[in-house]
Amino acid sequence: MGKRHSIDTIAEVLIDKIEAMEKVADKIDKAKEKPIQIEVSELKQILEKQENIFKTQRKYLDKILSDLKSLKEVRHSRIPFKGVVFLGGFFLTSICFCIYSLKKAEGYELHKAKAEHFEIEYLKLMKEKEKK
């Protein structure tokens, strides 16, 4: 079996341990009475720098968002490409139709003038034939 210790030895060891614990408790009480002072000026400077960085980033991101919003508004105000193609086609078709109509009208006037001329000539010939 193991070693057997006498009660006096155990008591001495326990008393030593209790005295050590009392010393630690005294140190804790003394430390509790002292106010803890932490140097935070460096942390404040770091936080201020970080806050300035965040403000700068926020301003930059706000500017990007406002630019995107303005681009979106401009995009909505423009006519889509299909609309431009349709309007261009309609414009060209209208111009071609106008040119065709003008040429037809000129041709019609020419044919009308020719028809009137031949009618007058026919009537002259008929009058001459009746006279003979």
Sequence and secondary structure as in RCSB ss.txt:
>XXXX:A:sequence
MGKRHSIDTIAEVLIDKIEAMEKVADKIDKAKEKPIQIEVSELKQILEKQENIFKTQRKYLDKILSDLKSLKEVR
HSRIPFKGVVFLGGFFLTSICFCIYSLKKAEGYELHKAKAEHFEIEYLKLMKEKEKK
>XXXX:A:secstr
      HHHHHHHHHHHHHHHHHHHHHHHHHHHS      HHHHHHHHHHHHHHHHHHHHHHHHHHHHHHHHHHH
HHS  HHHHHHHHHHHHHHHHHHHHHHHHHHHHHHHHHHHHHHHHHHHHHHHHHHH 
